[in-house]
């Protein structure tokens, strides 16, 4: 079962989520994919994801988290000992998203909300210092214009990883990485 975790101000309609869903549909495995719409408050996002995880056998779950979704996937992988694929993951949103405090609007016609100090505090509470690298597949591109890929490479040292030269924050090489993601998830 793949649970896809979208990024900051994204949605369940994210391009990568839709591409992965179509690929799995084509393989006859569409029922093994879900991408919940995450609430903007971190504690509510984690609660929604844990509720989704409860519906499936822990041994069969692979989280696929992009950007902020990768941050959440890290906390969940450490808390519940599940596999996680991290796509250009956010490392410390309590620091990196501080500049965005104020009015926000989700990219896909979503709600407007206020990003506050409470968001930052909750992200800080979810910050994981030390990870178990065997839980992770890290996918990063050196051309990520939003996050420094080197921070992810350092944090997830020892994890299975793919570092693609060039690219961008959306992970331009994502379509080519799908077979590796499914192999890591035990669905290859």
Secondary structure, DSSP 8 states (H G I E B T S, - for coil): -EEEE--TT--TT-HHHHHHHHHHHHTT-GGGEE-----SSHHHHHHHHHHHHHTS-GGG-EEEEETHHHHHHHHHHHHHT-EEEEES--S-HHHHTGGG-EEEE-TTT--EEEE-HHHHHHHHHH--SS--GGGEEEEEETT-SSS-HHHHHHHTTTSEEEEESS--TT-TTHHHHHHHHHHHTT--
